[in-house]
Amino acid sequence: MNTLNKNFYSLCKPNLSKIVKINNNIFTIKDFFANFSQAKNFLKDLNKWECDSYDFTTKSGVESTLPLLTGWYLQDNSLLKTNIKNFNLHSIDINFLYYGQRKKFDKLQSSNGTFDLPHHDSIDVPNERKKYVLLINLNDYPISTNFWSFDGNDLMVNDSYMVFIEKINNEYKNKKQISKIPKTLSLDYTITYEPNQVLIYNSSLLHNANIEEKYTYSSPRTTLRLFFSCDSITNASNINYF
């Protein structure tokens, strides 16, 4: 029986690259994989699934879902092991996004580039473990992620944004795009990251992928995504990003 474990461990070995703090909720790592070309090609060639209506989420595009052992291997062989306190992996997958991909359930949070409203992946609860998204750029060019505020808040601490978003979704149901950005939403900043660079952010932040027209079904924007929780991210170097 042939398995993928040996190839994954051989081709996707990470470097011991340091974690850099951009702000209190966002971090980055440069040159994550020791051999980016080998890791990228291996991961991009894995079997893919269309994100269709049977997953009952607004997530759109195409993905490859990996077993948790792959994420634990990356954590155990990088500085994620020493710099992230009480790391707990929830999921790991590869996301393939492209311009103009269909909306899911007529929800405007579906990333398609025409105009998708930002979303958050969790609620930030005081004194509880934080949840983070870790993205690795698997493209040969820089990509970017947008970060937003709702009513002046960047971290979502309750369901008020979801109540708001449902009203917008109902207002624009069956329409291809929203006519203008609601006044309660504001784009705070866009972070660009290079090939083989990692972006880690608190999943309670409002965010969305920056989907450009050059991303197509045959040549999509591709990232490896880990979703994890932890007590804290420590010993990170500081950078004056903005």
C-alpha positions as CSV (number, residue, x, y, z in Angstrom):
1,M,0.0,0.0,0.0
2,N,1.4,3.4,-1.0
3,T,0.8,6.3,1.4
4,L,1.6,10.0,1.3
5,N,3.2,10.4,4.7
6,K,6.8,9.8,3.5
7,N,6.5,12.2,0.6
8,F,4.9,14.9,2.8
9,Y,7.6,14.7,5.5
10,S,10.3,14.8,2.9
11,L,9.0,17.5,0.6
12,C,7.2,19.8,3.1
13,K,9.9,20.1,5.7
14,P,9.7,23.6,7.3
15,N,12.6,25.9,8.2
16,L,13.3,27.2,11.7
17,S,12.2,30.7,10.6
18,K,11.4,33.2,13.3
19,I,7.9,34.5,14.0
20,V,7.5,38.3,13.6
21,K,4.8,40.4,15.3
22,I,3.0,42.9,13.1
23,N,0.6,44.0,15.8
24,N,-1.1,42.3,18.8
25,N,-3.3,40.1,16.5
26,I,-1.3,39.6,13.4
27,F,2.1,37.8,12.9
28,T,4.2,36.6,9.9
29,I,6.9,34.1,9.1
30,K,9.2,34.4,6.0
31,D,10.6,31.4,4.1
32,F,8.5,28.8,5.9
33,F,9.3,25.7,3.8
34,A,12.9,24.6,3.4
35,N,12.3,23.8,-0.3
36,F,9.4,25.9,-1.4
37,S,9.2,24.6,-4.9
38,Q,8.9,21.0,-3.8
39,A,6.4,21.7,-1.1
40,K,4.2,23.9,-3.4
41,N,4.2,21.4,-6.2
42,F,3.3,18.5,-3.9
43,L,0.5,20.3,-2.1
44,K,-1.0,21.7,-5.3
45,D,-1.2,18.3,-6.9
46,L,-3.3,16.7,-4.1
47,N,-6.9,15.7,-4.8
48,K,-9.3,18.6,-4.7
49,W,-13.0,19.1,-3.7
50,E,-15.4,21.8,-4.9
51,C,-16.9,23.7,-2.0
52,D,-20.5,23.0,-2.9
53,S,-23.8,23.4,-1.0
54,Y,-23.4,20.2,1.0
55,D,-20.9,21.8,3.3
56,F,-23.6,24.3,4.5
57,T,-21.1,27.2,4.8
58,T,-20.5,30.4,2.8
59,K,-17.0,29.0,1.9
60,S,-16.5,29.0,-1.8
61,G,-13.9,27.9,-4.3
62,V,-12.0,24.6,-4.3
63,E,-10.0,22.9,-1.5
64,S,-7.9,19.9,-0.5
65,T,-8.4,18.7,3.0
66,L,-5.3,17.3,4.8
67,P,-5.2,15.0,7.8
68,L,-4.3,16.7,11.1
69,L,-1.0,14.8,11.3
70,T,0.3,17.0,8.5
71,G,-0.3,20.2,10.6
72,W,1.1,18.6,13.7
73,Y,4.3,17.7,11.7
74,L,4.7,21.3,10.6
75,Q,4.2,22.6,14.1
76,D,6.6,20.0,15.6
77,N,9.4,20.9,13.1
78,S,9.2,24.7,13.1
79,L,9.3,27.5,15.7
80,L,5.5,27.2,16.0
81,K,6.4,24.5,18.6
82,T,8.3,26.9,20.8
83,N,6.6,30.2,20.2
84,I,3.0,29.1,20.3
85,K,1.9,28.1,23.8
86,N,-0.5,25.1,24.1
87,F,-1.0,24.9,20.3
88,N,-4.2,22.9,19.3
89,L,-4.8,22.2,15.7
90,H,-8.5,22.2,14.5
91,S,-8.1,21.8,10.7
92,I,-5.6,22.0,7.8
93,D,-6.5,22.4,4.1
94,I,-5.4,24.0,0.9
95,N,-7.7,26.8,-0.5
96,F,-7.9,27.6,-4.2
97,L,-9.8,30.8,-4.9
98,Y,-10.5,32.5,-8.2
99,Y,-12.2,35.7,-9.5
100,G,-15.9,35.5,-10.1
101,Q,-16.5,32.1,-8.4
102,R,-20.1,31.6,-7.5
103,K,-21.6,32.9,-4.3
104,K,-22.8,30.3,-1.8
105,F,-26.5,30.5,-0.7
106,D,-26.6,34.0,-2.2
107,K,-24.3,35.1,0.7
108,L,-22.1,38.1,0.1
109,Q,-19.3,36.7,2.3
110,S,-18.4,34.2,-0.4
111,S,-15.0,35.4,-1.7
112,N,-15.2,36.0,-5.5
113,G,-13.5,39.4,-6.0
114,T,-16.6,41.2,-7.4
115,F,-17.3,42.4,-3.9
116,D,-17.4,40.1,-1.0
117,L,-18.2,41.3,2.5
118,P,-15.6,40.5,5.1
119,H,-16.2,37.7,7.6
120,H,-14.7,36.4,10.9
121,D,-14.1,32.8,11.8
122,S,-14.7,33.0,15.6
123,I,-15.8,35.3,18.4
124,D,-13.1,36.7,20.7
125,V,-14.1,35.8,24.3
126,P,-12.1,37.4,27.1
127,N,-10.0,35.0,29.2
128,E,-10.5,32.1,26.7
129,R,-8.0,30.6,24.3
130,K,-7.6,32.6,21.1
131,K,-8.2,31.1,17.7
132,Y,-6.0,31.9,14.8
133,V,-5.8,31.3,11.0
134,L,-2.3,30.6,9.6
135,L,-2.0,31.0,5.8
136,I,1.1,30.1,3.7
137,N,1.3,31.7,0.3
138,L,1.7,28.8,-2.2
139,N,1.8,31.0,-5.3
140,D,4.9,32.3,-7.2
141,Y,3.7,35.9,-6.6
142,P,2.6,38.1,-3.7
143,I,-1.0,37.9,-2.4
144,S,-2.8,40.0,0.1
145,T,-5.5,39.8,2.8
146,N,-7.8,42.8,3.8
147,F,-8.7,43.6,7.4
148,W,-11.8,45.6,8.3
149,S,-13.6,47.3,11.2
150,F,-17.3,47.1,11.9
151,D,-18.7,50.0,14.0
152,G,-15.1,51.0,14.8
153,N,-14.2,47.5,16.1
154,D,-11.7,45.1,14.4
155,L,-12.2,42.2,16.7
156,M,-15.7,40.6,16.8
157,V,-16.7,39.9,20.4
158,N,-20.4,39.1,19.9
159,D,-22.9,38.3,17.1
160,S,-23.7,41.9,16.1
161,Y,-21.8,41.6,12.8
162,M,-23.7,38.5,11.9
163,V,-27.0,40.2,12.6
164,F,-25.9,43.0,10.3
165,I,-24.6,40.7,7.6
166,E,-27.9,38.8,7.4
167,K,-29.8,42.1,6.8
168,I,-27.4,42.9,4.0
169,N,-27.6,39.5,2.5
170,N,-31.4,39.7,2.5
171,E,-31.3,43.1,0.9
172,Y,-29.0,42.0,-1.9
173,K,-30.4,38.5,-2.3
174,N,-30.0,37.1,-5.9
175,K,-27.9,40.1,-6.9
176,K,-24.3,39.6,-8.2
177,Q,-22.7,42.3,-6.0
178,I,-23.4,45.0,-3.5
179,S,-23.8,48.5,-4.8
180,K,-21.6,50.2,-2.1
181,I,-19.8,49.5,1.1
182,P,-22.0,50.0,4.1
183,K,-21.0,53.0,6.3
184,T,-20.6,50.7,9.3
185,L,-17.7,48.9,7.5
186,S,-14.3,50.4,6.9
187,L,-11.1,48.9,5.4
188,D,-8.3,49.3,7.9
189,Y,-5.4,47.9,6.0
190,T,-4.2,45.3,3.5
191,I,-1.3,43.0,4.2
192,T,0.7,41.6,1.3
193,Y,2.8,38.5,1.8
194,E,5.4,36.9,-0.5
195,P,5.7,33.3,-1.8
196,N,6.5,30.9,1.0
197,Q,5.6,33.6,3.6
198,V,3.1,33.0,6.4
199,L,0.4,35.3,7.7
200,I,-1.1,34.4,11.1
201,Y,-4.1,36.4,12.4
202,N,-6.7,36.3,15.2
203,S,-9.7,34.6,13.5
204,S,-12.0,37.1,15.3
205,L,-10.7,39.9,13.0
206,L,-12.9,40.9,10.2
207,H,-11.0,39.9,7.0
208,N,-11.3,38.7,3.4
209,A,-9.0,37.5,0.7
210,N,-8.1,40.0,-1.9
211,I,-9.3,38.2,-5.1
212,E,-7.9,39.8,-8.3
213,E,-9.0,39.1,-11.9
214,K,-5.8,37.3,-12.6
215,Y,-6.8,34.5,-10.3
216,T,-8.7,32.0,-12.5
217,Y,-10.2,28.5,-12.2
218,S,-7.1,27.0,-13.9
219,S,-4.6,29.3,-12.1
220,P,-6.2,30.1,-8.7
221,R,-4.9,32.0,-5.6
222,T,-3.6,29.1,-3.5
223,T,-2.8,29.0,0.2
224,L,-2.2,26.3,2.8
225,R,-4.5,27.1,5.8
226,L,-4.2,26.0,9.4
227,F,-6.9,26.8,11.9
228,F,-5.7,26.5,15.5
229,S,-6.2,27.7,19.1
230,C,-3.6,28.5,21.7
231,D,-3.0,30.4,24.9
232,S,-0.6,32.9,23.4
233,I,2.1,33.6,20.8
234,T,5.4,34.4,22.5
235,N,8.9,35.5,21.8
236,A,8.0,37.0,18.4
237,S,10.2,39.8,17.0
238,N,8.6,43.2,16.4
239,I,8.4,44.8,13.0
240,N,7.2,48.3,12.0
241,Y,5.0,47.1,9.2
242,F,2.7,50.1,8.7
